[in-house]
Amino acid sequence: MENQVSKFRMDWSKIMTTLKKVGSYTLILLALSSGFFLGRVSHEILPKVEAKPTVKQASDISIAINESNQMMVIDKKTGKYDMFADSVGITIFRMYAGKIYQEQAGK
């Protein structure tokens, strides 16, 4: 009887080590498959980034600064606009103001 109990304990320990190995491999497989799935789905979820920047002519756009000092570049043809942070708007406004000032000072 005692011999059968010790065999059962040995078999139980082997079963536990096997289950731990299976659990480890399952966890690794789950992590790899979820990473693969997220990589595939992220192309559909994330916005598309243009490969090259678009150049807009000054005659095709209007530039405006709103009350939050954010710059808006408005396409005259479509009416679509792009918003830029306040620091970008202020910098470009200063560049244009400096250009106009120099033109007026030169006259």
Summary of the structure (lengths in Angstrom):
residues: 107
radius of gyration: 32.9
end to end distance: 113.5
largest distance: 113.5
contacts: 193
relative contact order: 0.06
helix: 64%
strand: 13%
